[in-house]
Each structure stands twice: as structure tokens, then as C-alpha cells.
Amino acid sequence: MTVYAKDTVLLADNVVIFNSVERGGVGKGGNININAATLSLIDGAQLQTLTRGASDMLSAGQGDAG
């Protein structure tokens, strides 16, 4: 995912931009690219990339979350 902004990117109110490799999955979750003069995350907003761990039924994800 890529976000381009001339000036400011503002994420607020628990907004989440999220990429992942899920349980049992193999591969690359993808990068989060933000091109802006200013990036602000407020009031619980998040940028996340993760590789999920194993569960009782599925192996851990394998790969690069981003």
C-alpha cells in the first residue's frame, strides 16, 4: 500500500492501516509506504505489519509482514 500526499497525512480515531501474513500463510504481507511532508497518528490510530503466531490448528505464518 502506498499513500502519497503533498502535505500532511493524519490518521485518527482508532484508524488502522494493516498488512499481515496470517496463520498457516506463507509469503509477504506487503509494505506500508507513506510519502508526505508530515505523518500524524492520534487518538489510537496505528500502522501495523505482522506475522501471526501459531494456533492450536494452524502453524505460524511464514514470511515478511512488511
PDB file of N, CA, C, O and CB in Angstrom:
ATOM      1  N   MET A   1       0.841  -1.160   0.000  1.00  0.00           N
ATOM      2  CA  MET A   1       0.000   0.000   0.000  1.00  0.00           C
ATOM      3  C   MET A   1       0.888   1.225   0.000  1.00  0.00           C
ATOM      4  O   MET A   1       1.861   1.292   0.751  1.00  0.00           O
ATOM      5  CB  MET A   1      -0.958  -0.003   1.200  1.00  0.00           C
ATOM      6  N   THR A   2       0.559   2.194  -0.837  1.00  0.00           N
ATOM      7  CA  THR A   2       1.292   3.454  -0.876  1.00  0.00           C
ATOM      8  C   THR A   2       0.316   4.615  -0.802  1.00  0.00           C
ATOM      9  O   THR A   2      -0.687   4.651  -1.515  1.00  0.00           O
ATOM     10  CB  THR A   2       2.157   3.552  -2.150  1.00  0.00           C
ATOM     11  N   VAL A   3       0.625   5.559   0.070  1.00  0.00           N
ATOM     12  CA  VAL A   3      -0.162   6.783   0.211  1.00  0.00           C
ATOM     13  C   VAL A   3       0.751   7.946  -0.157  1.00  0.00           C
ATOM     14  O   VAL A   3       1.833   8.096   0.409  1.00  0.00           O
ATOM     15  CB  VAL A   3      -0.745   6.943   1.675  1.00  0.00           C
ATOM     16  N   TYR A   4       0.315   8.763  -1.102  1.00  0.00           N
ATOM     17  CA  TYR A   4       1.048   9.967  -1.485  1.00  0.00           C
ATOM     18  C   TYR A   4       0.250  11.187  -1.057  1.00  0.00           C
ATOM     19  O   TYR A   4      -0.951  11.273  -1.315  1.00  0.00           O
ATOM     20  CB  TYR A   4       1.324   9.996  -3.016  1.00  0.00           C
ATOM     21  N   ALA A   5       0.917  12.131  -0.402  1.00  0.00           N
ATOM     22  CA  ALA A   5       0.259  13.377  -0.012  1.00  0.00           C
ATOM     23  C   ALA A   5       1.244  14.517  -0.184  1.00  0.00           C
ATOM     24  O   ALA A   5       2.427  14.383   0.128  1.00  0.00           O
ATOM     25  CB  ALA A   5      -0.263  13.310   1.455  1.00  0.00           C
ATOM     26  N   LYS A   6       0.759  15.615  -0.671  1.00  0.00           N
ATOM     27  CA  LYS A   6       1.616  16.782  -0.868  1.00  0.00           C
ATOM     28  C   LYS A   6       2.072  17.366   0.462  1.00  0.00           C
ATOM     29  O   LYS A   6       3.220  17.792   0.597  1.00  0.00           O
ATOM     30  CB  LYS A   6       0.883  17.845  -1.681  1.00  0.00           C
ATOM     31  N   ASP A   7       1.169  17.386   1.452  1.00  0.00           N
ATOM     32  CA  ASP A   7       1.490  17.999   2.735  1.00  0.00           C
ATOM     33  C   ASP A   7       1.395  17.002   3.893  1.00  0.00           C
ATOM     34  O   ASP A   7       2.411  16.469   4.339  1.00  0.00           O
ATOM     35  CB  ASP A   7       0.565  19.173   2.990  1.00  0.00           C
ATOM     36  N   THR A   8       0.184  16.754   4.375  1.00  0.00           N
ATOM     37  CA  THR A   8       0.003  16.031   5.631  1.00  0.00           C
ATOM     38  C   THR A   8      -0.907  14.820   5.472  1.00  0.00           C
ATOM     39  O   THR A   8      -1.906  14.866   4.755  1.00  0.00           O
ATOM     40  CB  THR A   8      -0.562  16.957   6.685  1.00  0.00           C
ATOM     41  N   VAL A   9      -0.545  13.741   6.149  1.00  0.00           N
ATOM     42  CA  VAL A   9      -1.427  12.591   6.322  1.00  0.00           C
ATOM     43  C   VAL A   9      -1.743  12.521   7.811  1.00  0.00           C
ATOM     44  O   VAL A   9      -0.837  12.467   8.643  1.00  0.00           O
ATOM     45  CB  VAL A   9      -0.767  11.242   5.790  1.00  0.00           C
ATOM     46  N   LEU A  10      -3.029  12.521   8.141  1.00  0.00           N
ATOM     47  CA  LEU A  10      -3.488  12.456   9.526  1.00  0.00           C
ATOM     48  C   LEU A  10      -4.382  11.239   9.686  1.00  0.00           C
ATOM     49  O   LEU A  10      -5.404  11.117   9.010  1.00  0.00           O
ATOM     50  CB  LEU A  10      -4.243  13.755   9.934  1.00  0.00           C
ATOM     51  N   LEU A  11      -4.000  10.345  10.575  1.00  0.00           N
ATOM     52  CA  LEU A  11      -4.823   9.181  10.925  1.00  0.00           C
ATOM     53  C   LEU A  11      -5.292   9.384  12.358  1.00  0.00           C
ATOM     54  O   LEU A  11      -4.489   9.674  13.244  1.00  0.00           O
ATOM     55  CB  LEU A  11      -4.024   7.818  10.764  1.00  0.00           C
ATOM     56  N   ALA A  12      -6.600   9.231  12.585  1.00  0.00           N
ATOM     57  CA  ALA A  12      -7.160   9.498  13.912  1.00  0.00           C
ATOM     58  C   ALA A  12      -8.279   8.521  14.235  1.00  0.00           C
ATOM     59  O   ALA A  12      -8.751   7.783  13.370  1.00  0.00           O
ATOM     60  CB  ALA A  12      -7.679  10.937  13.997  1.00  0.00           C
ATOM     61  N   ASP A  13      -8.692   8.529  15.494  1.00  0.00           N
ATOM     62  CA  ASP A  13      -9.874   7.793  15.957  1.00  0.00           C
ATOM     63  C   ASP A  13      -9.796   6.296  15.686  1.00  0.00           C
ATOM     64  O   ASP A  13     -10.714   5.718  15.104  1.00  0.00           O
ATOM     65  CB  ASP A  13     -11.108   8.349  15.301  1.00  0.00           C
ATOM     66  N   ASN A  14      -8.706   5.670  16.105  1.00  0.00           N
ATOM     67  CA  ASN A  14      -8.524   4.218  16.018  1.00  0.00           C
ATOM     68  C   ASN A  14      -8.463   3.666  14.599  1.00  0.00           C
ATOM     69  O   ASN A  14      -8.676   2.469  14.402  1.00  0.00           O
ATOM     70  CB  ASN A  14      -9.628   3.544  16.743  1.00  0.00           C
ATOM     71  N   VAL A  15      -8.179   4.503  13.608  1.00  0.00           N
ATOM     72  CA  VAL A  15      -7.976   4.015  12.238  1.00  0.00           C
ATOM     73  C   VAL A  15      -6.704   3.167  12.222  1.00  0.00           C
ATOM     74  O   VAL A  15      -5.708   3.519  12.853  1.00  0.00           O
ATOM     75  CB  VAL A  15      -7.876   5.210  11.208  1.00  0.00           C
ATOM     76  N   VAL A  16      -6.746   2.047  11.495  1.00  0.00           N
ATOM     77  CA  VAL A  16      -5.584   1.174  11.395  1.00  0.00           C
ATOM     78  C   VAL A  16      -5.306   0.886   9.921  1.00  0.00           C
ATOM     79  O   VAL A  16      -6.209   0.495   9.181  1.00  0.00           O
ATOM     80  CB  VAL A  16      -5.805  -0.147  12.189  1.00  0.00           C
ATOM     81  N   ILE A  17      -4.067   1.077   9.501  1.00  0.00           N
ATOM     82  CA  ILE A  17      -3.594   0.589   8.202  1.00  0.00           C
ATOM     83  C   ILE A  17      -2.779  -0.652   8.540  1.00  0.00           C
ATOM     84  O   ILE A  17      -1.842  -0.589   9.335  1.00  0.00           O
ATOM     85  CB  ILE A  17      -2.730   1.694   7.392  1.00  0.00           C
ATOM     86  N   PHE A  18      -3.143  -1.796   7.926  1.00  0.00           N
ATOM     87  CA  PHE A  18      -2.718  -3.092   8.431  1.00  0.00           C
ATOM     88  C   PHE A  18      -2.350  -4.024   7.279  1.00  0.00           C
ATOM     89  O   PHE A  18      -3.097  -4.145   6.308  1.00  0.00           O
ATOM     90  CB  PHE A  18      -3.820  -3.718   9.294  1.00  0.00           C
ATOM     91  N   ASN A  19      -1.194  -4.683   7.392  1.00  0.00           N
ATOM     92  CA  ASN A  19      -0.793  -5.754   6.477  1.00  0.00           C
ATOM     93  C   ASN A  19      -0.313  -6.925   7.321  1.00  0.00           C
ATOM     94  O   ASN A  19       0.291  -6.725   8.375  1.00  0.00           O
ATOM     95  CB  ASN A  19       0.327  -5.276   5.476  1.00  0.00           C
ATOM     96  N   SER A  20      -0.579  -8.154   6.863  1.00  0.00           N
ATOM     97  CA  SER A  20      -0.155  -9.300   7.667  1.00  0.00           C
ATOM     98  C   SER A  20       0.079 -10.544   6.830  1.00  0.00           C
ATOM     99  O   SER A  20      -0.397 -10.662   5.701  1.00  0.00           O
ATOM    100  CB  SER A  20      -1.184  -9.596   8.727  1.00  0.00           C
ATOM    101  N   VAL A  21       0.837 -11.480   7.426  1.00  0.00           N
ATOM    102  CA  VAL A  21       0.915 -12.862   6.961  1.00  0.00           C
ATOM    103  C   VAL A  21       0.155 -13.651   8.021  1.00  0.00           C
ATOM    104  O   VAL A  21       0.585 -13.716   9.173  1.00  0.00           O
ATOM    105  CB  VAL A  21       2.438 -13.379   6.773  1.00  0.00           C
ATOM    106  N   GLU A  22      -0.957 -14.243   7.647  1.00  0.00           N
ATOM    107  CA  GLU A  22      -1.847 -14.916   8.593  1.00  0.00           C
ATOM    108  C   GLU A  22      -1.327 -16.301   8.974  1.00  0.00           C
ATOM    109  O   GLU A  22      -0.430 -16.840   8.325  1.00  0.00           O
ATOM    110  CB  GLU A  22      -3.247 -15.034   8.002  1.00  0.00           C
ATOM    111  N   ARG A  23      -1.899 -16.867  10.032  1.00  0.00           N
ATOM    112  CA  ARG A  23      -1.567 -18.230  10.460  1.00  0.00           C
ATOM    113  C   ARG A  23      -1.735 -19.184   9.285  1.00  0.00           C
ATOM    114  O   ARG A  23      -2.717 -19.111   8.546  1.00  0.00           O
ATOM    115  CB  ARG A  23      -2.460 -18.674  11.656  1.00  0.00           C
ATOM    116  N   GLY A  24      -0.780 -20.065   9.125  1.00  0.00           N
ATOM    117  CA  GLY A  24      -0.838 -21.031   8.036  1.00  0.00           C
ATOM    118  C   GLY A  24      -0.422 -20.460   6.697  1.00  0.00           C
ATOM    119  O   GLY A  24      -0.275 -21.207   5.730  1.00  0.00           O
ATOM    120  N   GLY A  25      -0.229 -19.143   6.616  1.00  0.00           N
ATOM    121  CA  GLY A  25       0.138 -18.497   5.360  1.00  0.00           C
ATOM    122  C   GLY A  25       1.641 -18.428   5.164  1.00  0.00           C
ATOM    123  O   GLY A  25       2.414 -18.482   6.121  1.00  0.00           O
ATOM    124  N   VAL A  26       2.042 -18.308   3.896  1.00  0.00           N
ATOM    125  CA  VAL A  26       3.441 -18.149   3.536  1.00  0.00           C
ATOM    126  C   VAL A  26       3.517 -17.040   2.511  1.00  0.00           C
ATOM    127  O   VAL A  26       2.764 -17.040   1.537  1.00  0.00           O
ATOM    128  CB  VAL A  26       4.057 -19.477   2.989  1.00  0.00           C
ATOM    129  N   GLY A  27       4.419 -16.093   2.720  1.00  0.00           N
ATOM    130  CA  GLY A  27       4.581 -15.037   1.728  1.00  0.00           C
ATOM    131  C   GLY A  27       4.891 -13.704   2.350  1.00  0.00           C
ATOM    132  O   GLY A  27       5.359 -13.619   3.485  1.00  0.00           O
ATOM    133  N   LYS A  28       4.625 -12.666   1.591  1.00  0.00           N
ATOM    134  CA  LYS A  28       4.914 -11.309   2.024  1.00  0.00           C
ATOM    135  C   LYS A  28       3.602 -10.552   2.219  1.00  0.00           C
ATOM    136  O   LYS A  28       2.786 -10.473   1.301  1.00  0.00           O
ATOM    137  CB  LYS A  28       5.824 -10.582   1.000  1.00  0.00           C
ATOM    138  N   GLY A  29       3.404 -10.004   3.401  1.00  0.00           N
ATOM    139  CA  GLY A  29       2.185  -9.259   3.705  1.00  0.00           C
ATOM    140  C   GLY A  29       2.097  -7.950   2.950  1.00  0.00           C
ATOM    141  O   GLY A  29       0.997  -7.490   2.643  1.00  0.00           O
ATOM    142  N   GLY A  30       3.216  -7.347   2.647  1.00  0.00           N
ATOM    143  CA  GLY A  30       3.239  -6.098   1.898  1.00  0.00           C
ATOM    144  C   GLY A  30       3.681  -4.930   2.756  1.00  0.00           C
ATOM    145  O   GLY A  30       3.457  -4.912   3.966  1.00  0.00           O
ATOM    146  N   ASN A  31       4.302  -3.971   2.128  1.00  0.00           N
ATOM    147  CA  ASN A  31       4.790  -2.788   2.820  1.00  0.00           C
ATOM    148  C   ASN A  31       3.707  -1.737   2.939  1.00  0.00           C
ATOM    149  O   ASN A  31       2.739  -1.732   2.178  1.00  0.00           O
ATOM    150  CB  ASN A  31       5.994  -2.215   2.102  1.00  0.00           C
ATOM    151  N   ILE A  32       3.878  -0.854   3.893  1.00  0.00           N
ATOM    152  CA  ILE A  32       3.057   0.332   4.026  1.00  0.00           C
ATOM    153  C   ILE A  32       3.987   1.506   3.757  1.00  0.00           C
ATOM    154  O   ILE A  32       4.878   1.789   4.559  1.00  0.00           O
ATOM    155  CB  ILE A  32       2.363   0.427   5.451  1.00  0.00           C
ATOM    156  N   ASN A  33       3.789   2.186   2.643  1.00  0.00           N
ATOM    157  CA  ASN A  33       4.618   3.333   2.270  1.00  0.00           C
ATOM    158  C   ASN A  33       3.782   4.598   2.348  1.00  0.00           C
ATOM    159  O   ASN A  33       2.716   4.689   1.739  1.00  0.00           O
ATOM    160  CB  ASN A  33       5.215   3.156   0.846  1.00  0.00           C
ATOM    161  N   ILE A  34       4.268   5.561   3.093  1.00  0.00           N
ATOM    162  CA  ILE A  34       3.576   6.849   3.192  1.00  0.00           C
ATOM    163  C   ILE A  34       4.577   7.934   2.816  1.00  0.00           C
ATOM    164  O   ILE A  34       5.588   8.134   3.489  1.00  0.00           O
ATOM    165  CB  ILE A  34       2.987   7.088   4.640  1.00  0.00           C
ATOM    166  N   ASN A  35       4.271   8.631   1.723  1.00  0.00           N
ATOM    167  CA  ASN A  35       5.107   9.730   1.246  1.00  0.00           C
ATOM    168  C   ASN A  35       4.368  11.028   1.492  1.00  0.00           C
ATOM    169  O   ASN A  35       3.432  11.366   0.766  1.00  0.00           O
ATOM    170  CB  ASN A  35       5.463   9.567  -0.265  1.00  0.00           C
ATOM    171  N   ALA A  36       4.789  11.763   2.525  1.00  0.00           N
ATOM    172  CA  ALA A  36       4.135  13.010   2.907  1.00  0.00           C
ATOM    173  C   ALA A  36       5.147  13.872   3.656  1.00  0.00           C
ATOM    174  O   ALA A  36       6.137  13.364   4.183  1.00  0.00           O
ATOM    175  CB  ALA A  36       2.863  12.742   3.783  1.00  0.00           C
ATOM    176  N   ALA A  37       4.894  15.160   3.700  1.00  0.00           N
ATOM    177  CA  ALA A  37       5.755  16.053   4.477  1.00  0.00           C
ATOM    178  C   ALA A  37       5.601  15.763   5.964  1.00  0.00           C
ATOM    179  O   ALA A  37       6.575  15.838   6.713  1.00  0.00           O
ATOM    180  CB  ALA A  37       5.421  17.532   4.181  1.00  0.00           C
ATOM    181  N   THR A  38       4.371  15.427   6.404  1.00  0.00           N
ATOM    182  CA  THR A  38       4.083  15.161   7.811  1.00  0.00           C
ATOM    183  C   THR A  38       3.122  13.983   7.924  1.00  0.00           C
ATOM    184  O   THR A  38       2.153  13.883   7.172  1.00  0.00           O
ATOM    185  CB  THR A  38       3.492  16.415   8.501  1.00  0.00           C
ATOM    186  N   LEU A  39       3.404  13.098   8.870  1.00  0.00           N
ATOM    187  CA  LEU A  39       2.509  11.990   9.206  1.00  0.00           C
ATOM    188  C   LEU A  39       2.161  12.116  10.677  1.00  0.00           C
ATOM    189  O   LEU A  39       3.051  12.201  11.523  1.00  0.00           O
ATOM    190  CB  LEU A  39       3.162  10.593   8.893  1.00  0.00           C
ATOM    191  N   SER A  40       0.868  12.130  10.988  1.00  0.00           N
ATOM    192  CA  SER A  40       0.416  12.197  12.379  1.00  0.00           C
ATOM    193  C   SER A  40      -0.552  11.055  12.652  1.00  0.00           C
ATOM    194  O   SER A  40      -1.483  10.819  11.883  1.00  0.00           O
ATOM    195  CB  SER A  40      -0.255  13.566  12.683  1.00  0.00           C
ATOM    196  N   LEU A  41      -0.322  10.352  13.751  1.00  0.00           N
ATOM    197  CA  LEU A  41      -1.226   9.302  14.232  1.00  0.00           C
ATOM    198  C   LEU A  41      -1.689   9.737  15.613  1.00  0.00           C
ATOM    199  O   LEU A  41      -0.874   9.901  16.521  1.00  0.00           O
ATOM    200  CB  LEU A  41      -0.522   7.874  14.271  1.00  0.00           C
ATOM    201  N   ILE A  42      -3.017   9.927  15.778  1.00  0.00           N
ATOM    202  CA  ILE A  42      -3.547  10.398  17.056  1.00  0.00           C
ATOM    203  C   ILE A  42      -4.769   9.586  17.459  1.00  0.00           C
ATOM    204  O   ILE A  42      -5.387   8.913  16.634  1.00  0.00           O
ATOM    205  CB  ILE A  42      -3.902  11.891  16.978  1.00  0.00           C
ATOM    206  N   ASP A  43      -5.099   9.662  18.721  1.00  0.00           N
ATOM    207  CA  ASP A  43      -6.318   9.039  19.262  1.00  0.00           C
ATOM    208  C   ASP A  43      -6.437   7.563  18.906  1.00  0.00           C
ATOM    209  O   ASP A  43      -7.508   7.105  18.506  1.00  0.00           O
ATOM    210  CB  ASP A  43      -7.540   9.775  18.756  1.00  0.00           C
ATOM    211  N   GLY A  44      -5.338   6.813  19.049  1.00  0.00           N
ATOM    212  CA  GLY A  44      -5.374   5.370  18.848  1.00  0.00           C
ATOM    213  C   GLY A  44      -5.099   4.889  17.435  1.00  0.00           C
ATOM    214  O   GLY A  44      -5.133   3.682  17.194  1.00  0.00           O
ATOM    215  N   ALA A  45      -4.828   5.775  16.495  1.00  0.00           N
ATOM    216  CA  ALA A  45      -4.524   5.359  15.121  1.00  0.00           C
ATOM    217  C   ALA A  45      -3.220   4.558  15.097  1.00  0.00           C
ATOM    218  O   ALA A  45      -2.324   4.797  15.907  1.00  0.00           O
ATOM    219  CB  ALA A  45      -4.422   6.594  14.179  1.00  0.00           C
ATOM    220  N   GLN A  46      -3.119   3.593  14.149  1.00  0.00           N
ATOM    221  CA  GLN A  46      -1.960   2.704  14.097  1.00  0.00           C
ATOM    222  C   GLN A  46      -1.565   2.354  12.672  1.00  0.00           C
ATOM    223  O   GLN A  46      -2.400   2.309  11.769  1.00  0.00           O
ATOM    224  CB  GLN A  46      -2.245   1.437  14.870  1.00  0.00           C
ATOM    225  N   LEU A  47      -0.268   2.107  12.489  1.00  0.00           N
ATOM    226  CA  LEU A  47       0.262   1.427  11.310  1.00  0.00           C
ATOM    227  C   LEU A  47       0.780   0.088  11.820  1.00  0.00           C
ATOM    228  O   LEU A  47       1.556   0.057  12.774  1.00  0.00           O
ATOM    229  CB  LEU A  47       1.405   2.279  10.574  1.00  0.00           C
ATOM    230  N   GLN A  48       0.364  -1.029  11.201  1.00  0.00           N
ATOM    231  CA  GLN A  48       0.777  -2.349  11.683  1.00  0.00           C
ATOM    232  C   GLN A  48       1.157  -3.253  10.529  1.00  0.00           C
ATOM    233  O   GLN A  48       0.478  -3.297   9.503  1.00  0.00           O
ATOM    234  CB  GLN A  48      -0.336  -2.996  12.508  1.00  0.00           C
ATOM    235  N   THR A  49       2.251  -3.972  10.712  1.00  0.00           N
ATOM    236  CA  THR A  49       2.558  -5.129   9.878  1.00  0.00           C
ATOM    237  C   THR A  49       2.918  -6.256  10.837  1.00  0.00           C
ATOM    238  O   THR A  49       3.657  -6.041  11.798  1.00  0.00           O
ATOM    239  CB  THR A  49       3.733  -4.831   8.844  1.00  0.00           C
ATOM    240  N   LEU A  50       2.405  -7.445  10.585  1.00  0.00           N
ATOM    241  CA  LEU A  50       2.720  -8.540  11.498  1.00  0.00           C
ATOM    242  C   LEU A  50       2.629  -9.883  10.805  1.00  0.00           C
ATOM    243  O   LEU A  50       1.969 -10.049   9.779  1.00  0.00           O
ATOM    244  CB  LEU A  50       1.793  -8.514  12.695  1.00  0.00           C
ATOM    245  N   THR A  51       3.327 -10.842  11.418  1.00  0.00           N
ATOM    246  CA  THR A  51       3.241 -12.246  11.023  1.00  0.00           C
ATOM    247  C   THR A  51       2.612 -12.974  12.201  1.00  0.00           C
ATOM    248  O   THR A  51       3.184 -12.999  13.291  1.00  0.00           O
ATOM    249  CB  THR A  51       4.663 -12.854  10.640  1.00  0.00           C
ATOM    250  N   ARG A  52       1.443 -13.565  11.994  1.00  0.00           N
ATOM    251  CA  ARG A  52       0.693 -14.203  13.081  1.00  0.00           C
ATOM    252  C   ARG A  52       1.392 -15.459  13.576  1.00  0.00           C
ATOM    253  O   ARG A  52       1.968 -16.217  12.795  1.00  0.00           O
ATOM    254  CB  ARG A  52      -0.723 -14.545  12.621  1.00  0.00           C
ATOM    255  N   GLY A  53       1.330 -15.667  14.887  1.00  0.00           N
ATOM    256  CA  GLY A  53       1.874 -16.860  15.518  1.00  0.00           C
ATOM    257  C   GLY A  53       0.960 -18.063  15.327  1.00  0.00           C
ATOM    258  O   GLY A  53      -0.147 -17.948  14.801  1.00  0.00           O
ATOM    259  N   ALA A  54       1.444 -19.205  15.763  1.00  0.00           N
ATOM    260  CA  ALA A  54       0.696 -20.457  15.615  1.00  0.00           C
ATOM    261  C   ALA A  54      -0.534 -20.473  16.519  1.00  0.00           C
ATOM    262  O   ALA A  54      -0.596 -19.777  17.532  1.00  0.00           O
ATOM    263  CB  ALA A  54       1.597 -21.658  15.933  1.00  0.00           C
ATOM    264  N   SER A  55      -1.506 -21.286  16.122  1.00  0.00           N
ATOM    265  CA  SER A  55      -2.677 -21.560  16.953  1.00  0.00           C
ATOM    266  C   SER A  55      -2.757 -23.067  17.147  1.00  0.00           C
ATOM    267  O   SER A  55      -1.876 -23.797  16.690  1.00  0.00           O
ATOM    268  CB  SER A  55      -3.997 -20.996  16.305  1.00  0.00           C
ATOM    269  N   ASP A  56      -3.786 -23.536  17.809  1.00  0.00           N
ATOM    270  CA  ASP A  56      -3.946 -24.982  18.007  1.00  0.00           C
ATOM    271  C   ASP A  56      -4.091 -25.729  16.689  1.00  0.00           C
ATOM    272  O   ASP A  56      -3.695 -26.891  16.592  1.00  0.00           O
ATOM    273  CB  ASP A  56      -5.156 -25.259  18.885  1.00  0.00           C
ATOM    274  N   MET A  57      -4.653 -25.078  15.672  1.00  0.00           N
ATOM    275  CA  MET A  57      -4.956 -25.771  14.418  1.00  0.00           C
ATOM    276  C   MET A  57      -4.064 -25.372  13.243  1.00  0.00           C
ATOM    277  O   MET A  57      -4.009 -26.090  12.245  1.00  0.00           O
ATOM    278  CB  MET A  57      -6.377 -25.521  14.051  1.00  0.00           C
ATOM    279  N   LEU A  58      -3.360 -24.233  13.343  1.00  0.00           N
ATOM    280  CA  LEU A  58      -2.560 -23.740  12.218  1.00  0.00           C
ATOM    281  C   LEU A  58      -1.153 -23.379  12.663  1.00  0.00           C
ATOM    282  O   LEU A  58      -0.937 -22.907  13.780  1.00  0.00           O
ATOM    283  CB  LEU A  58      -3.230 -22.526  11.575  1.00  0.00           C
ATOM    284  N   SER A  59      -0.203 -23.610  11.768  1.00  0.00           N
ATOM    285  CA  SER A  59       1.173 -23.213  12.053  1.00  0.00           C
ATOM    286  C   SER A  59       1.305 -21.692  11.956  1.00  0.00           C
ATOM    287  O   SER A  59       0.439 -21.016  11.400  1.00  0.00           O
ATOM    288  CB  SER A  59       2.159 -23.909  11.078  1.00  0.00           C
ATOM    289  N   ALA A  60       2.383 -21.177  12.497  1.00  0.00           N
ATOM    290  CA  ALA A  60       2.650 -19.736  12.422  1.00  0.00           C
ATOM    291  C   ALA A  60       2.807 -19.324  10.963  1.00  0.00           C
ATOM    292  O   ALA A  60       3.258 -20.103  10.123  1.00  0.00           O
ATOM    293  CB  ALA A  60       3.925 -19.360  13.235  1.00  0.00           C
ATOM    294  N   GLY A  61       2.424 -18.088  10.684  1.00  0.00           N
ATOM    295  CA  GLY A  61       2.675 -17.555   9.348  1.00  0.00           C
ATOM    296  C   GLY A  61       4.172 -17.513   9.089  1.00  0.00           C
ATOM    297  O   GLY A  61       4.968 -17.351  10.014  1.00  0.00           O
ATOM    298  N   GLN A  62       4.546 -17.658   7.832  1.00  0.00           N
ATOM    299  CA  GLN A  62       5.950 -17.639   7.452  1.00  0.00           C
ATOM    300  C   GLN A  62       6.171 -16.597   6.382  1.00  0.00           C
ATOM    301  O   GLN A  62       5.586 -16.674   5.302  1.00  0.00           O
ATOM    302  CB  GLN A  62       6.408 -19.019   6.965  1.00  0.00           C
ATOM    303  N   GLY A  63       7.010 -15.627   6.675  1.00  0.00           N
ATOM    304  CA  GLY A  63       7.315 -14.622   5.666  1.00  0.00           C
ATOM    305  C   GLY A  63       7.524 -13.255   6.286  1.00  0.00           C
ATOM    306  O   GLY A  63       7.604 -13.098   7.504  1.00  0.00           O
ATOM    307  N   ASP A  64       7.606 -12.286   5.415  1.00  0.00           N
ATOM    308  CA  ASP A  64       7.874 -10.898   5.789  1.00  0.00           C
ATOM    309  C   ASP A  64       6.557 -10.151   5.834  1.00  0.00           C
ATOM    310  O   ASP A  64       5.890 -10.003   4.810  1.00  0.00           O
ATOM    311  CB  ASP A  64       8.863 -10.220   4.794  1.00  0.00           C
ATOM    312  N   ALA A  65       6.176  -9.680   7.012  1.00  0.00           N
ATOM    313  CA  ALA A  65       4.903  -8.961   7.149  1.00  0.00           C
ATOM    314  C   ALA A  65       4.910  -7.635   6.400  1.00  0.00           C
ATOM    315  O   ALA A  65       3.855  -7.184   5.953  1.00  0.00           O
ATOM    316  CB  ALA A  65       4.596  -8.714   8.617  1.00  0.00           C
ATOM    317  N   GLY A  66       6.038  -7.014   6.256  1.00  0.00           N
ATOM    318  CA  GLY A  66       6.116  -5.746   5.537  1.00  0.00           C
ATOM    319  C   GLY A  66       7.163  -4.858   6.100  1.00  0.00           C
ATOM    320  O   GLY A  66       7.360  -3.747   5.607  1.00  0.00           O
TER     321      GLY A  66
END
